[in-house]
Amino acid sequence: MIFEDNISALKKCDPELADIIMSQGDSAELDVVNTKSSMPSLRVNNLSIHSLYDPVKEAEAWVRHYEQEINGSESIYVLGFGLGYHVLELCKHTESPITIFEPRTDILRKALETIDLTSIISRIKIVTDNS
């Protein structure tokens, strides 16, 4: 259900990327694990992409750390999507256009399968190796 809702939202603003992600197979390098806060986290080749304790708090701290730069920016560029916690939090704090560079469509697919991103998909532009 989460994946279908996310893909439906993505098809409305970037149908080409939605098609690429839908054709993306599962990757053995990616593993979604539960954190101590019961939120999912992502491991890539056994390296944690997010906090294994509380990825939401980690994202909040990241945005707070860059708050001054965020508030003064006309456009924001982010390298890496992971499961999107930092992007979700960033969208709460700015109306500026946000572009995310995520070369790995398998990571994007895992994010769309795991986290409800429908509230931000139309607000962001995602650039991949296939873009």
C-alpha positions as CSV (number, residue, x, y, z in Angstrom):
1,M,0.0,0.0,0.0
2,I,2.8,2.5,0.9
3,F,4.7,1.8,-2.3
4,E,1.5,2.1,-4.5
5,D,0.6,5.4,-2.9
6,N,4.1,6.8,-3.3
7,I,4.4,5.6,-6.9
8,S,1.0,7.1,-7.8
9,A,2.2,10.4,-6.4
10,L,5.5,10.2,-8.2
11,K,3.8,9.3,-11.5
12,K,1.9,12.6,-11.4
13,C,5.1,14.7,-11.2
14,D,7.8,12.5,-12.7
15,P,6.3,9.6,-14.7
16,E,9.7,8.6,-16.2
17,L,11.3,8.2,-12.8
18,A,8.3,6.3,-11.5
19,D,8.7,3.8,-14.4
20,I,12.4,3.4,-13.7
21,I,11.7,2.7,-10.0
22,M,8.9,0.3,-10.8
23,S,11.2,-1.7,-13.0
24,Q,14.0,-1.7,-10.4
25,G,14.6,-5.1,-8.9
26,D,15.3,-5.9,-5.3
27,S,18.9,-5.4,-4.2
28,A,20.6,-7.8,-1.8
29,E,22.8,-4.9,-0.7
30,L,19.9,-3.2,1.0
31,D,18.4,-4.1,4.3
32,V,15.6,-2.4,6.2
33,V,16.0,-2.8,10.0
34,N,14.0,-1.6,12.9
35,T,15.5,0.9,15.2
36,K,15.2,1.3,19.0
37,S,12.4,3.9,18.3
38,S,10.6,1.3,16.1
39,M,11.2,3.3,13.0
40,P,12.8,1.6,10.0
41,S,16.4,2.4,9.1
42,L,18.4,1.4,6.0
43,R,21.6,-0.5,5.8
44,V,23.6,-0.5,2.5
45,N,26.2,-3.2,2.4
46,N,25.8,-3.5,6.2
47,L,26.5,0.2,6.7
48,S,23.7,2.2,8.5
49,I,22.4,5.1,6.5
50,H,20.3,6.4,9.4
51,S,20.5,6.3,13.2
52,L,19.7,2.9,14.6
53,Y,18.2,4.6,17.6
54,D,15.9,7.3,16.3
55,P,16.2,8.4,12.6
56,V,13.5,11.0,13.0
57,K,15.4,12.8,15.8
58,E,18.5,12.5,13.7
59,A,16.8,14.2,10.8
60,E,15.4,16.9,13.1
61,A,18.9,17.6,14.5
62,W,20.3,17.7,10.9
63,V,17.8,20.4,9.9
64,R,18.4,22.4,13.1
65,H,22.2,22.3,12.5
66,Y,21.7,23.8,9.0
67,E,18.7,26.0,9.9
68,Q,20.5,29.3,9.1
69,E,21.6,28.1,5.7
70,I,18.2,26.6,4.9
71,N,16.4,29.8,5.8
72,G,18.7,31.9,3.6
73,S,18.5,29.6,0.6
74,E,16.6,30.2,-2.6
75,S,17.2,26.5,-3.6
76,I,18.4,23.5,-1.7
77,Y,20.4,20.6,-3.0
78,V,20.8,17.4,-1.1
79,L,23.1,14.5,-1.8
80,G,21.5,11.2,-1.0
81,F,17.9,10.2,-0.2
82,G,18.2,7.1,2.1
83,L,14.7,6.5,3.4
84,G,13.9,10.3,3.2
85,Y,13.8,11.3,6.8
86,H,16.0,14.3,6.3
87,V,14.0,15.4,3.3
88,L,10.7,15.0,5.1
89,E,12.0,17.2,7.9
90,L,13.5,19.7,5.5
91,C,10.2,20.2,3.7
92,K,8.6,21.2,7.1
93,H,11.1,24.1,7.4
94,T,11.3,25.6,3.9
95,E,9.2,26.5,0.9
96,S,12.4,26.7,-1.2
97,P,12.7,24.2,-4.1
98,I,14.6,21.0,-3.1
99,T,16.6,18.9,-5.4
100,I,17.9,15.5,-4.2
101,F,20.7,13.7,-6.0
102,E,20.3,10.0,-5.5
103,P,22.2,7.9,-8.0
104,R,20.8,4.6,-6.8
105,T,17.3,3.8,-7.9
106,D,17.3,0.7,-5.7
107,I,17.6,3.0,-2.7
108,L,14.7,5.1,-3.9
109,R,12.6,2.1,-4.4
110,K,13.3,0.9,-0.9
111,A,12.4,4.3,0.5
112,L,9.1,4.3,-1.5
113,E,8.3,0.8,-0.2
114,T,9.1,1.7,3.4
115,I,8.1,5.3,4.2
116,D,5.0,7.3,3.3
117,L,6.5,10.1,1.2
118,T,3.3,11.3,-0.5
119,S,3.3,14.6,1.4
120,I,6.6,15.6,-0.2
121,I,6.9,13.9,-3.6
122,S,5.4,16.8,-5.5
123,R,7.6,19.3,-3.7
124,I,10.9,17.8,-4.5
125,K,12.9,17.0,-7.6
126,I,14.9,13.7,-7.6
127,V,17.9,13.4,-9.9
128,T,19.3,9.9,-10.5
129,D,22.0,8.3,-12.7
130,N,19.1,7.6,-15.1
131,S,17.9,11.2,-15.2
